Amino acid sequence: MDQIKIGKFIAECRKEKKLTQMQLAEKLGITDKAISKWERGVAMPDTSIMLELCDILGVSVNELLSGEKINMENNDQKNEQLLLEMTKELEKKNKTIWSAMWTIMIVSIIGLLGGLAIIAFFMPEGPWMIVAILTLCVVFMIPCFYALKLEVSVGAYKCKNCGYEIVPTYMQALNAMHRGTTRYLKCPKCNKRTWCKKVIKK
């Protein structure tokens, strides 16, 4: 999707309706800065207000996401093109999140091992050494929890028994036994617990 084109289209439709950025913002219950970002192609409207925005501007969601008015003749072609573009963007976003998760995990593990090595070589044995190790472990856990949140936010876990793709809540994933990104989860379809492998949705 071309954000610049969509932004210009929003601005044109807004002006056709004789609305200022402030007036449109008030109708949507947001700030005029958000409208300005859309129209400059810096950001996209949130999905929660997209239908309301289309209703106010008198356009369809397809037209908004295409950044132009669509004739009925080429509507199906545009729909197909939009779906392909959205799929590509979702895939790109998922890959970025997946890469960020692994980066956080690797940096955290290196930091933990480095910290433990420094404590072992430079701190005398005693209660302060134990306190330092425990503190380091707690600090290490914080990015791990965040990395898990990223892991859960993309893709799904495939049931080994029936192949159903499970999308667990954060707490379900946190409480499940795991080996890397494979988690021991209960499948809502076959009701069996298996080691479910992480799969990234395209």
Contact map, one row per residue, 1 for C-alpha under 8 A:
1110000000000000000000000000000000000000000000000000000000000000110000000000000001001100000000000000000000000000000000000000000000000000000000000000000000000000000000000000000000000000000000000000000000
1111110000000000000000000000000000000000000000000000000000000000011000000000000000000000000000000000000000000000000000000000000000000000000000000000000000000000000000000000000000000000000000000000000000
1111111000000000000000000000000000000100111100000000000000000000000000000000000000000000000000000000000000000000000000000000000000000000000000000000000000000000000000000000000000000000000000000000000000
0111111100000000000000000000000000000011110000000000000000000000000000000000000000000000000000000000000000000000000000000000000000000000000000000000000000000000000000000000000000000000000000000000000000
0111111110000000000000000000000000000000100000000000000000000000011000000000000000000000000000000000000000000000000000000000000000000000000000000000000000000000000000000000000000000000000000000000000000
0111111111000000000000000000000000000110100000000000000000000001111100000000000000000000000000000000000000000000000000000000000000000000000000000000000000000000000000000000000000000000000000000000000000
0011111111100000000000000000000000000111100000000000000000000000001000000000000000000000000000000000000000000000000000000000000000000000000000000000000000000000000000000000000000000000000000000000000000
0001111111110000000000000000000000000011100000000000000000000000001000000000000000000000000000000000000000000000000000000000000000000000000000000000000000000000000000000000000000000000000000000000000000
0000111111111000000000000000000000000010000000000000000000000001001100000000000000000000000000000000000000000000000000000000000000000000000000000000000000000000000000000000000000000000000000000000000000
0000011111111100000000000000000000000110000000000000000010000001001000000000000000000000000000000000000000000000000000000000000000000000000000000000000000000000000000000000000000000000000000000000000000
0000001111111110000000000000000000000010000000000000000000000000000000000000000000000000000000000000000000000000000000000000000000000000000000000000000000000000000000000000000000000000000000000000000000
0000000111111111000000000000000000000000000000000000000000000000000000000000000000000000000000000000000000000000000000000000000000000000000000000000000000000000000000000000000000000000000000000000000000
0000000011111111100000000000000000000000000000000000000011000000000000000000000000000000000000000000000000000000000000000000000000000000000000000000000000000000000000000000000000000000000000000000000000
0000000001111111111110010000000000000000000000000000000010000000000000000000000000000000000000000000000000000000000000000000000000000000000000000000000000000000000000000000000000000000000000000000000000
0000000000111111111100000000000000000000000000000000000000000000000000000000000000000000000000000000000000000000000000000000000000000000000000000000000000000000000000000000000000000000000000000000000000
0000000000011111111000000000000000000000000000000000000000000000000000000000000000000000000000000000000000000000000000000000000000000000000000000000000000000000000000000000000000000000000000000000000000
0000000000001111111000000000000000000000000000000000000010000000000000000000000000000000000000000000000000000000000000000000000000000000000000000000000000000000000000000000000000000000000000000000000000
0000000000000111111100000000000000000000000000000000000000000000000000000000000000000000000000000000000000000000000000000000000000000000000000000000000000000000000000000000000000000000000000000000000000
0000000000000111111111110000000000000000000000000000000000000000000000000000000000000000000000000000000000000000000000000000000000000000000000000000000000000000000000000000000000000000000000000000000000
0000000000000110011111110000000000000000000000000000000000000000000000000000000000000000000000000000000000000000000000000000000000000000000000000000000000000000000000000000000000000000000000000000000000
0000000000000100001111111000000100110000000000000000000000000000000000000000000000000000000000000000000000000000000000000000000000000000000000000000000000000000000000000000000000000000000000000000000000
0000000000000000001111111100001100000000000000000000000000000000000000000000000000000000000000000000000000000000000000000000000000000000000000000000000000000000000000000000000000000000000000000000000000
0000000000000000001111111110000000000000000000000000000000000000000000000000000000000000000000000000000000000000000000000000000000000000000000000000000000000000000000000000000000000000000000000000000000
0000000000000100001111111111000100100000000000000000000000000000000000000000000000000000000000000000000000000000000000000000000000000000000000000000000000000000000000000000000000000000000000000000000000
0000000000000000000011111111111101100000000000000000000000000000000000000000000000000000000000000000000000000000000000000000000000000000000000000000000000000000000000000000000000000000000000000000000000
0000000000000000000001111111111100000000000000000000000000000000000000000000000000000000000000000000000000000000000000000000000000000000000000000000000000000000000000000000000000000000000000000000000000
0000000000000000000000111111110000000000000000000000000000000000000000000000000000000000000000000000000000000000000000000000000000000000000000000000000000000000000000000000000000000000000000000000000000
0000000000000000000000011111110000000000000000001001100000000000000000000000000000000000000000000000000000000000000000000000000000000000000000000000000000000000000000000000000000000000000000000000000000
0000000000000000000000001111111000000000000000000000000000000000000000000000000000000000000000000000000000000000000000000000000000000000000000000000000000000000000000000000000000000000000000000000000000
0000000000000000000000001111111101000000000000000000000000000000000000000000000000000000000000000000000000000000000000000000000000000000000000000000000000000000000000000000000000000000000000000000000000
0000000000000000000001001100111111100000000000000000000000000000000000000000000000000000000000000000000000000000000000000000000000000000000000000000000000000000000000000000000000000000000000000000000000
0000000000000000000011011100011111110000000000000000000000000000000000000000000000000000000000000000000000000000000000000000000000000000000000000000000000000000000000000000000000000000000000000000000000
0000000000000000000000000000001111111000000000000000000000000000000000000000000000000000000000000000000000000000000000000000000000000000000000000000000000000000000000000000000000000000000000000000000000
0000000000000000000000001000011111111100001000000000000000000000000000000000000000000000000000000000000000000000000000000000000000000000000000000000000000000000000000000000000000000000000000000000000000
0000000000000000000010011000001111111110000000000000000000000000000000000000000000000000000000000000000000000000000000000000000000000000000000000000000000000000000000000000000000000000000000000000000000
0000000000000000000010000000000111111111000000000000000000000000000000000000000000000000000000000000000000000000000000000000000000000000000000000000000000000000000000000000000000000000000000000000000000
0000000000000000000000000000000011111111111100000000000000000000000000000000000000000000000000000000000000000000000000000000000000000000000000000000000000000000000000000000000000000000000000000000000000
0010011001000000000000000000000001111111111110000000000000000000000000000000000000000000000000000000000000000000000000000000000000000000000000000000000000000000000000000000000000000000000000000000000000
0001011111100000000000000000000000111111110000000000000000000000000000000000000000000000000000000000000000000000000000000000000000000000000000000000000000000000000000000000000000000000000000000000000000
0001001100000000000000000000000000011111111000000000000000000000000000000000000000000000000000000000000000000000000000000000000000000000000000000000000000000000000000000000000000000000000000000000000000
0011111100000000000000000000000000001111111100000000000000000000000000000000000000000000000000000000000000000000000000000000000000000000000000000000000000000000000000000000000000000000000000000000000000
0011000000000000000000000000000000001111111100000000000000000000000000000000000000000000000000000000000000000000000000000000000000000000000000000000000000000000000000000000000000000000000000000000000000
0010000000000000000000000000000001001101111110000000000000000000000000000000000000000000000000000000000000000000000000000000000000000000000000000000000000000000000000000000000000000000000000000000000000
0010000000000000000000000000000000001100111111000000000000000000000000000000000000000000000000000000000000000000000000000000000000000000000000000000000000000000000000000000000000000000000000000000000000
0000000000000000000000000000000000000100001111101100000000000000000000000000000000000000000000000000000000000000000000000000000000000000000000000000000000000000000000000000000000000000000000000000000000
0000000000000000000000000000000000000000000111111100000000000000000000000000000000000000000000000000000000000000000000000000000000000000000000000000000000000000000000000000000000000000000000000000000000
0000000000000000000000000000000000000000000011111110000000000000000000000000000000000000000000000000000000000000000000000000000000000000000000000000000000000000000000000000000000000000000000000000000000
0000000000000000000000000000000000000000000001111110000000000000000000000000000000000000000000000000000000000000000000000000000000000000000000000000000000000000000000000000000000000000000000000000000000
0000000000000000000000000001000000000000000011111111100000000000000000000000000000000000000000000000000000000000000000000000000000000000000000000000000000000000000000000000000000000000000000000000000000
0000000000000000000000000000000000000000000011111111110000001000000000000000000000000000000000000000000000000000000000000000000000000000000000000000000000000000000000000000000000000000000000000000000000
0000000000000000000000000000000000000000000000111111111000001000000000000000000000000000000000000000000000000000000000000000000000000000000000000000000000000000000000000000000000000000000000000000000000
0000000000000000000000000001000000000000000000001111111100000000000000000000000000000000000000000000000000000000000000000000000000000000000000000000000000000000000000000000000000000000000000000000000000
0000000000000000000000000001000000000000000000001111111110000000000000000000000000000000000000000000000000000000000000000000000000000000000000000000000000000000000000000000000000000000000000000000000000
0000000000000000000000000000000000000000000000000111111111111001000000000000000000000000000000000000000000000000000000000000000000000000000000000000000000000000000000000000000000000000000000000000000000
0000000000000000000000000000000000000000000000000011111111110000000000000000000000000000000000000000000000000000000000000000000000000000000000000000000000000000000000000000000000000000000000000000000000
0000000000000000000000000000000000000000000000000001111111000000000000000000000000000000000000000000000000000000000000000000000000000000000000000000000000000000000000000000000000000000000000000000000000
0000000001001100100000000000000000000000000000000000111111100000000000000000000000000000000000000000000000000000000000000000000000000000000000000000000000000000000000000000000000000000000000000000000000
0000000000001000000000000000000000000000000000000000011111110000000000000000000000000000000000000000000000000000000000000000000000000000000000000000000000000000000000000000000000000000000000000000000000
0000000000000000000000000000000000000000000000000000011011111011000010000000000000000000000000000000000000000000000000000000000000000000000000000000000000000000000000000000000000000000000000000000000000
0000000000000000000000000000000000000000000000000000011001111111000000000000000000000000000000000000000000000000000000000000000000000000000000000000000000000000000000000000000000000000000000000000000000
0000000000000000000000000000000000000000000000000110010000111111100000000000000000000000000000000000000000000000000000000000000000000000000000000000000000000000000000000000000000000000000000000000000000
0000000000000000000000000000000000000000000000000000000000011111110001000000011001000000000000000000000000000000000000000000000000000000000000000000000000000000000000000000000000000000000000000000000000
0000000000000000000000000000000000000000000000000000000000111111111111000000000000000000000000000000000000000000000000000000000000000000000000000000000000000000000000000000000000000000000000000000000000
0000010011000000000000000000000000000000000000000000010000111111111100000000000000000000000000000000000000000000000000000000000000000000000000000000000000000000000000000000000000000000000000000000000000
1000010000000000000000000000000000000000000000000000000000001111111000000000000001000000000000000000000000000000000000000000000000000000000000000000000000000000000000000000000000000000000000000000000000
1100110000000000000000000000000000000000000000000000000000000111111110000000010001000000000000000000000000000000000000000000000000000000000000000000000000000000000000000000000000000000000000000000000000
0100111111000000000000000000000000000000000000000000000000000011111110000000000000000000000000000000000000000000000000000000000000000000000000000000000000000000000000000000000000000000000000000000000000
0000010010000000000000000000000000000000000000000000000000000011011111000000000000000000000000000000000000000000000000000000000000000000000000000000000000000000000000000000000000000000000000000000000000
0000000000000000000000000000000000000000000000000000000000100010011111100000000000000000000000000000000000000000000000000000000000000000000000000000000000000000000000000000000000000000000000000000000000
0000000000000000000000000000000000000000000000000000000000000110000111110110010000000000000000000000000000000000000000000000000000000000000000000000000000000000000000000000000000000000000000000000000000
0000000000000000000000000000000000000000000000000000000000000000000011111110000000000000000000000000000000000000000000000000000000000000000000000000000000000000000000000000000000000000000000000000000000
0000000000000000000000000000000000000000000000000000000000000000000001111111000000000000000000000000000000000000000000000000000000000000000000000000000000000000000000000000000000000000000000000000000000
0000000000000000000000000000000000000000000000000000000000000000000000111111000000000000000000000000000000000000000000000000000000000000000000000000000000000000000000000000000000000000000000000000000000
0000000000000000000000000000000000000000000000000000000000000000000001111111110000000000000000000000000000000000000000000000000000000000000000000000000000000000000000000000000000000000000000000000000000
0000000000000000000000000000000000000000000000000000000000000000000001111111111000000000000000000000000000000000000000000000000000000000000000000000000000000000000000000000000000000000000000000000000000
0000000000000000000000000000000000000000000000000000000000000000000000011111111100000000000000000000000000000000000000000000000000000000000000000000000000000000000000000000000000000000000000000000000000
0000000000000000000000000000000000000000000000000000000000000000000000000111111110000000000000000000000000000000000000000000000000000000000000000000000000000000000000000000000000000000000000000000000000
0000000000000000000000000000000000000000000000000000000000000100010001000111111111000000000000000000000000000000000000000000000000000000000000000000000000000000000000000000000000000000000000000000000000
0000000000000000000000000000000000000000000000000000000000000100000000000011111111100000000000000000000000000000000000000000000000000000000000000000000000000000000000000000000000000000000000000000000000
0000000000000000000000000000000000000000000000000000000000000000000000000001111111110000000000000000000000000000000000000000000000000000000000000000000000000000000000000000000000000000000000000000000000
0000000000000000000000000000000000000000000000000000000000000000000000000000111111111000000000000000000000000000000000000000000000000000000000000000000000000000000000000000000000000000000000000000000000
1000000000000000000000000000000000000000000000000000000000000100110000000000011111111100000000000000000000000000000000000000000000000000000000000000000000000000000000000000000000000000000000000000000000
0000000000000000000000000000000000000000000000000000000000000000000000000000001111111110000000000000000000000000000000000000000000000000000000000000000000000000000000000000000000000000000000000000000000
0000000000000000000000000000000000000000000000000000000000000000000000000000000111111111000000000000000000000000000000000000000000000000000000000000000000000000000000000000000000000000000000000000000000
1000000000000000000000000000000000000000000000000000000000000000000000000000000011111111100000000000000000000000000000000000000000000000000000000000000000000000000000000000000000000000000000000000000000
1000000000000000000000000000000000000000000000000000000000000000000000000000000001111111110000000000000000000000000000000000000000000000000000000000000000000000000000000000000000000000000000000000000000
0000000000000000000000000000000000000000000000000000000000000000000000000000000000111111111000000000000000000000000000000000000000000000000000000000000000000000000000000000000000000000000000000000000001
0000000000000000000000000000000000000000000000000000000000000000000000000000000000011111111100000000000000000000000000000000000000000000000000000000000000000000000000000000000000000000000000000000000001
0000000000000000000000000000000000000000000000000000000000000000000000000000000000001111111110000000000000000000000000000000000000000000000000000000000000000000000000000000000000000000000000000000000000
0000000000000000000000000000000000000000000000000000000000000000000000000000000000000111111111000000000000000000000000000000000000000000000000000000000000000000000000000000000000000000000000000000000001
0000000000000000000000000000000000000000000000000000000000000000000000000000000000000011111111100000000000000000000000000000000000000000000000000000000000000000000000000000000000000000000000000000000011
0000000000000000000000000000000000000000000000000000000000000000000000000000000000000001111111110000000000000000000000000000000000000000000000000000000000000000000000000000000000000000000000000000000000
0000000000000000000000000000000000000000000000000000000000000000000000000000000000000000111111111000000000000000000000000000000000000000000000000000000000000000000000000000000000000000000000000000000000
0000000000000000000000000000000000000000000000000000000000000000000000000000000000000000011111111100000000000000000000000000000000000000000000000000000001100000000000000000000000000000000000000000000110
0000000000000000000000000000000000000000000000000000000000000000000000000000000000000000001111111110000000000000000000000000000000000000000000000000000000000000000000000000000000000000000000000000000000
0000000000000000000000000000000000000000000000000000000000000000000000000000000000000000000111111111000000000000000000000000000000000000000000000000000000000000000000000000000000000000000000000000000000
0000000000000000000000000000000000000000000000000000000000000000000000000000000000000000000011111111100000000000000000000000000000000000000000000000011001000000000000000000000000000000000000000000000000
0000000000000000000000000000000000000000000000000000000000000000000000000000000000000000000001111111110000000000000000000000000000000000000000000000011001000000000000000000000000000000000000000000000000
0000000000000000000000000000000000000000000000000000000000000000000000000000000000000000000000111111111000000000000000000000000000000000000000000000000000000000000000000000000000000000000000000000000000
0000000000000000000000000000000000000000000000000000000000000000000000000000000000000000000000011111111100000000000000000000000000000000000000000010010000000000000000000000000000000000000000000000000000
0000000000000000000000000000000000000000000000000000000000000000000000000000000000000000000000001111111110000000000000000000000000000000000000000011011000000000000000000000000000000000000000000000000000
0000000000000000000000000000000000000000000000000000000000000000000000000000000000000000000000000111111111000000000000000000000000000000000000000010000000000000000000000000000000000000000000000000000000
0000000000000000000000000000000000000000000000000000000000000000000000000000000000000000000000000011111111100000000000000000000000000000000000000000000000000000000000000000000000000000000000000000000000
0000000000000000000000000000000000000000000000000000000000000000000000000000000000000000000000000001111111110000000000000000000000000000000000110010000000000000000000000000000000000000000000000000000000
0000000000000000000000000000000000000000000000000000000000000000000000000000000000000000000000000000111111111000000000000000000000000000000000110010000000000000000000000000000000000000000000000000000000
0000000000000000000000000000000000000000000000000000000000000000000000000000000000000000000000000000011111111100000000000000000000000000000000000000000000000000000000000000000000000000000000000000000000
0000000000000000000000000000000000000000000000000000000000000000000000000000000000000000000000000000001111111110000000000000000000000000000000000000000000000000000000000000000000000000000000000000000000
0000000000000000000000000000000000000000000000000000000000000000000000000000000000000000000000000000000111111111000000000000000000000000000100110000000000000000000000000000000000000000000000000000000000
0000000000000000000000000000000000000000000000000000000000000000000000000000000000000000000000000000000011111111100000000000000000000000000100000000000000000000000000000000000000000000000000000000000000
0000000000000000000000000000000000000000000000000000000000000000000000000000000000000000000000000000000001111111110000000000000000000000000000000000000000000000000000000000000000000000000000000000000000
0000000000000000000000000000000000000000000000000000000000000000000000000000000000000000000000000000000000111111111000000000000000000000000100000000000000000000000000000000000000000000000000000000000000
0000000000000000000000000000000000000000000000000000000000000000000000000000000000000000000000000000000000011111111100000000000000000001100100000000000000000000000000000000000000000000000000000000000000
0000000000000000000000000000000000000000000000000000000000000000000000000000000000000000000000000000000000001111111110000000000000000000000000000000000000000000000000000000000000000000000000000000000000
0000000000000000000000000000000000000000000000000000000000000000000000000000000000000000000000000000000000000111111111000000000000000000000000000000000000000000000000000000000000000000000000000000000000
0000000000000000000000000000000000000000000000000000000000000000000000000000000000000000000000000000000000000011111111100000000000000001000000000000000000000000000000000000000000000000000000000000000000
0000000000000000000000000000000000000000000000000000000000000000000000000000000000000000000000000000000000000001111111110000000000001001000000000000000000000000000000000000000000000000000000000000000000
0000000000000000000000000000000000000000000000000000000000000000000000000000000000000000000000000000000000000000111111111000000000000000000000000000000000000000000000000000000000000000000000000000000000
0000000000000000000000000000000000000000000000000000000000000000000000000000000000000000000000000000000000000000011111111110000000000000000000000000000000000000000000000000000000000000000000000000000000
0000000000000000000000000000000000000000000000000000000000000000000000000000000000000000000000000000000000000000001111111110000010011000000000000000000000000000000000000000000000000000000000000000000000
0000000000000000000000000000000000000000000000000000000000000000000000000000000000000000000000000000000000000000000111111111000000000000000000000000000000000000000000000000000000000000000000000000000000
0000000000000000000000000000000000000000000000000000000000000000000000000000000000000000000000000000000000000000000011111110000000000000000000000000000000000000000000000000000000000000000000000000000000
0000000000000000000000000000000000000000000000000000000000000000000000000000000000000000000000000000000000000000000001111111000000000000000000000000000000000000000000000000000000000000000000000000000000
0000000000000000000000000000000000000000000000000000000000000000000000000000000000000000000000000000000000000000000001111111100010000000000000000000000000000000000000000000000000000000000000000000000000
0000000000000000000000000000000000000000000000000000000000000000000000000000000000000000000000000000000000000000000000010111110010000000000000000000000000000000000000000000000000000000000000000000000000
0000000000000000000000000000000000000000000000000000000000000000000000000000000000000000000000000000000000000000000000000011111110000000000000000000000000000000000000000000000000000000000000000000000000
0000000000000000000000000000000000000000000000000000000000000000000000000000000000000000000000000000000000000000000000000001111111000000000000000000000000000000000000000000000000000000000000000000000000
0000000000000000000000000000000000000000000000000000000000000000000000000000000000000000000000000000000000000000000000000000111111100000000000000000000000000000000000000000000000000000000000000000000000
0000000000000000000000000000000000000000000000000000000000000000000000000000000000000000000000000000000000000000000000000000111111110000000000000000000000000000000000000000000000000000000000000000000000
0000000000000000000000000000000000000000000000000000000000000000000000000000000000000000000000000000000000000000000000100011111111111000000000000000000000000000000000000000000000000000000000000000000000
0000000000000000000000000000000000000000000000000000000000000000000000000000000000000000000000000000000000000000000000000000011111111100000000000000000000000000000000000000000000000000000000000000000000
0000000000000000000000000000000000000000000000000000000000000000000000000000000000000000000000000000000000000000000000000000001111111110000000000000000000000000000000000000000000000000000000000000000000
0000000000000000000000000000000000000000000000000000000000000000000000000000000000000000000000000000000000000000000000100000000111111111000000000000000000000000000000000000000000000000000000000000000000
0000000000000000000000000000000000000000000000000000000000000000000000000000000000000000000000000000000000000000000100100000000011111111100000000000000000000000000000000000000000000000000000000000000000
0000000000000000000000000000000000000000000000000000000000000000000000000000000000000000000000000000000000000000000000000000000001111111110000000000000000000000000000000000000000000000000000000000000000
0000000000000000000000000000000000000000000000000000000000000000000000000000000000000000000000000000000000000000000000000000000000111111111000000000000000000000000000000000000000000000000000000000000000
0000000000000000000000000000000000000000000000000000000000000000000000000000000000000000000000000000000000000001001100000000000000011111111100000000000000000000000000000000000000000000000000000000000000
0000000000000000000000000000000000000000000000000000000000000000000000000000000000000000000000000000000000000001000000000000000000001111111110000000000000000000000000000000000000000000000000000000000000
0000000000000000000000000000000000000000000000000000000000000000000000000000000000000000000000000000000000000000000000000000000000000111111111000000000000000000000000000000000000000000000000000000000000
0000000000000000000000000000000000000000000000000000000000000000000000000000000000000000000000000000000000000000000000000000000000000011111111100000000000000000000000000000000000000000000000000000000000
0000000000000000000000000000000000000000000000000000000000000000000000000000000000000000000000000000000000011011000000000000000000000001111111110000000000000000000000000000000000000000000000000000000000
0000000000000000000000000000000000000000000000000000000000000000000000000000000000000000000000000000000000000000000000000000000000000000111111111000000000000000000000000000000000000000000000000000000000
0000000000000000000000000000000000000000000000000000000000000000000000000000000000000000000000000000000000000000000000000000000000000000011111111100000000000000000000000000000000000000000000000000000000
0000000000000000000000000000000000000000000000000000000000000000000000000000000000000000000000000000000110010000000000000000000000000000001111111110000000000000000000000000000000000000000000000000000000
0000000000000000000000000000000000000000000000000000000000000000000000000000000000000000000000000000000110010000000000000000000000000000000111111111000000000000000000000000000000000000000000000000000000
0000000000000000000000000000000000000000000000000000000000000000000000000000000000000000000000000000000000000000000000000000000000000000000011111111100000000000000000000000000000000000000000000000000000
0000000000000000000000000000000000000000000000000000000000000000000000000000000000000000000000000000000000000000000000000000000000000000000001111111110000000000000000000000000000000000000000000000000000
0000000000000000000000000000000000000000000000000000000000000000000000000000000000000000000000000001110110000000000000000000000000000000000000111111111000000000000000000000000000000000000000000000000000
0000000000000000000000000000000000000000000000000000000000000000000000000000000000000000000000000000100000000000000000000000000000000000000000011111111100000000000000000100110000000000000000000000000000
0000000000000000000000000000000000000000000000000000000000000000000000000000000000000000000000000000000000000000000000000000000000000000000000001111111110000000000000000100000000000000000000000000000000
0000000000000000000000000000000000000000000000000000000000000000000000000000000000000000000000001101100000000000000000000000000000000000000000000111111111000000000000000000000000000000000000000000000000
0000000000000000000000000000000000000000000000000000000000000000000000000000000000000000000000001100100000000000000000000000000000000000000000000011111111000000000000000000000000001000000000000000000000
0000000000000000000000000000000000000000000000000000000000000000000000000000000000000000000000000000000000000000000000000000000000000000000000000001111111110000000000111100100000000000000000000000000000
0000000000000000000000000000000000000000000000000000000000000000000000000000000000000000000000000000000000000000000000000000000000000000000000000000111111100000000000000000000000000000000000000000000000
0000000000000000000000000000000000000000000000000000000000000000000000000000000000000000000001001100000000000000000000000000000000000000000000000000011111110000000000000000000000000000000000000000000110
0000000000000000000000000000000000000000000000000000000000000000000000000000000000000000000001000000000000000000000000000000000000000000000000000000000111111000000000100000000000000000000000000000011110
0000000000000000000000000000000000000000000000000000000000000000000000000000000000000000000000000000000000000000000000000000000000000000000000000000000101111100000011110000000000000000000000000000011110
0000000000000000000000000000000000000000000000000000000000000000000000000000000000000000000000000000000000000000000000000000000000000000000000000000000000111110000011100000000000000110000000000001111000
0000000000000000000000000000000000000000000000000000000000000000000000000000000000000000000000000000000000000000000000000000000000000000000000000000000000011111001111000000000000000000000000000001111000
0000000000000000000000000000000000000000000000000000000000000000000000000000000000000000000000000000000000000000000000000000000000000000000000000000000000001111111111000000000000000000001000000111100000
0000000000000000000000000000000000000000000000000000000000000000000000000000000000000000000000000000000000000000000000000000000000000000000000000000000000000111111000000000000000000000000000000111100000
0000000000000000000000000000000000000000000000000000000000000000000000000000000000000000000000000000000000000000000000000000000000000000000000000000000000000011111000000000000000000000000001010100000000
0000000000000000000000000000000000000000000000000000000000000000000000000000000000000000000000000000000000000000000000000000000000000000000000000000000000000011111100000000000000000000000011000000000000
0000000000000000000000000000000000000000000000000000000000000000000000000000000000000000000000000000000000000000000000000000000000000000000000000000000000000111111110000000000000000000000000000000000000
0000000000000000000000000000000000000000000000000000000000000000000000000000000000000000000000000000000000000000000000000000000000000000000000000000000000000110011111000000000000000000001010000000000000
0000000000000000000000000000000000000000000000000000000000000000000000000000000000000000000000000000000000000000000000000000000000000000000000000000000000011110001111100000000000000000000000000000000000
0000000000000000000000000000000000000000000000000000000000000000000000000000000000000000000000000000000000000000000000000000000000000000000000000000000000011110000111110000000000000000001100000000000000
0000000000000000000000000000000000000000000000000000000000000000000000000000000000000000000000000000000000000000000000000000000000000000000000000000000100111000000011111000000000000000000000000000000000
0000000000000000000000000000000000000000000000000000000000000000000000000000000000000000000000000000000000000000000000000000000000000000000000000000000100010000000001111111100000000000000000000000000000
0000000000000000000000000000000000000000000000000000000000000000000000000000000000000000000000000000000000000000000000000000000000000000000000000000000100000000000000111111100000000000000000000000000000
0000000000000000000000000000000000000000000000000000000000000000000000000000000000000000000000000000000000000000000000000000000000000000000000000001100100000000000000011111110000000000000000000000000000
0000000000000000000000000000000000000000000000000000000000000000000000000000000000000000000000000000000000000000000000000000000000000000000000000000000000000000000000011111111000000000000000000000000000
0000000000000000000000000000000000000000000000000000000000000000000000000000000000000000000000000000000000000000000000000000000000000000000000000000000000000000000000011111111100000000000000000000000000
0000000000000000000000000000000000000000000000000000000000000000000000000000000000000000000000000000000000000000000000000000000000000000000000000001000100000000000000011111111100000010100000000000000000
0000000000000000000000000000000000000000000000000000000000000000000000000000000000000000000000000000000000000000000000000000000000000000000000000001000000000000000000000111111100000000000000000000000000
0000000000000000000000000000000000000000000000000000000000000000000000000000000000000000000000000000000000000000000000000000000000000000000000000000000000000000000000000011111110000000000000000000000000
0000000000000000000000000000000000000000000000000000000000000000000000000000000000000000000000000000000000000000000000000000000000000000000000000000000000000000000000000001111111000011100000000000000000
0000000000000000000000000000000000000000000000000000000000000000000000000000000000000000000000000000000000000000000000000000000000000000000000000000000000000000000000000000001111100011000000000000000000
0000000000000000000000000000000000000000000000000000000000000000000000000000000000000000000000000000000000000000000000000000000000000000000000000000000000000000000000000000000111111111000000000000000000
0000000000000000000000000000000000000000000000000000000000000000000000000000000000000000000000000000000000000000000000000000000000000000000000000000000000000000000000000000000011111110000000000000000000
0000000000000000000000000000000000000000000000000000000000000000000000000000000000000000000000000000000000000000000000000000000000000000000000000000000000000000000000000000000001111110000000000000000000
0000000000000000000000000000000000000000000000000000000000000000000000000000000000000000000000000000000000000000000000000000000000000000000000000000001000000000000000000000000001111110000000000000110000
0000000000000000000000000000000000000000000000000000000000000000000000000000000000000000000000000000000000000000000000000000000000000000000000000000000000001000000000000000000001111111000000000011110000
0000000000000000000000000000000000000000000000000000000000000000000000000000000000000000000000000000000000000000000000000000000000000000000000000000000000001000000000000000100111111111100000000011110000
0000000000000000000000000000000000000000000000000000000000000000000000000000000000000000000000000000000000000000000000000000000000000000000000000000000000000000000000000000000111000111110000001111000000
0000000000000000000000000000000000000000000000000000000000000000000000000000000000000000000000000000000000000000000000000000000000000000000000000000000000000000000000000000100100000011111000001111000000
0000000000000000000000000000000000000000000000000000000000000000000000000000000000000000000000000000000000000000000000000000000000000000000000000000000000000000000000000000000000000001111100111100000000
0000000000000000000000000000000000000000000000000000000000000000000000000000000000000000000000000000000000000000000000000000000000000000000000000000000000000010000101000000000000000000111111111100000000
0000000000000000000000000000000000000000000000000000000000000000000000000000000000000000000000000000000000000000000000000000000000000000000000000000000000000000000001000000000000000000011111110000000000
0000000000000000000000000000000000000000000000000000000000000000000000000000000000000000000000000000000000000000000000000000000000000000000000000000000000000000010100000000000000000000001111100000000000
0000000000000000000000000000000000000000000000000000000000000000000000000000000000000000000000000000000000000000000000000000000000000000000000000000000000000000110000000000000000000000001111110000000000
0000000000000000000000000000000000000000000000000000000000000000000000000000000000000000000000000000000000000000000000000000000000000000000000000000000000000000000000000000000000000000011111111000000000
0000000000000000000000000000000000000000000000000000000000000000000000000000000000000000000000000000000000000000000000000000000000000000000000000000000000000000100000000000000000000000011101111100000000
0000000000000000000000000000000000000000000000000000000000000000000000000000000000000000000000000000000000000000000000000000000000000000000000000000000000000000000000000000000000000001111000111110000000
0000000000000000000000000000000000000000000000000000000000000000000000000000000000000000000000000000000000000000000000000000000000000000000000000000000000000011100000000000000000000001111000011111000000
0000000000000000000000000000000000000000000000000000000000000000000000000000000000000000000000000000000000000000000000000000000000000000000000000000000000000011000000000000000000000111100000001111100000
0000000000000000000000000000000000000000000000000000000000000000000000000000000000000000000000000000000000000000000000000000000000000000000000000000000000001111000000000000000000000111100000000111110000
0000000000000000000000000000000000000000000000000000000000000000000000000000000000000000000000000000000000000000000000000000000000000000000000000000000000001111000000000000000000001110000000000011111000
0000000000000000000000000000000000000000000000000000000000000000000000000000000000000000000000000000000000000000000000000000000000000000000000000000000000111100000000000000000000001110000000000001111100
0000000000000000000000000000000000000000000000000000000000000000000000000000000000000000000000000000000000000000000000000000000000000000000000000000000000111100000000000000000000000000000000000000111110
0000000000000000000000000000000000000000000000000000000000000000000000000000000000000000000001000000000000000000000000000000000000000000000000000000000001110000000000000000000000000000000000000000011111
0000000000000000000000000000000000000000000000000000000000000000000000000000000000000000001001000000000000000000000000000000000000000000000000000000000001110000000000000000000000000000000000000000001111
0000000000000000000000000000000000000000000000000000000000000000000000000000000000000011011000000000000000000000000000000000000000000000000000000000000000000000000000000000000000000000000000000000000111
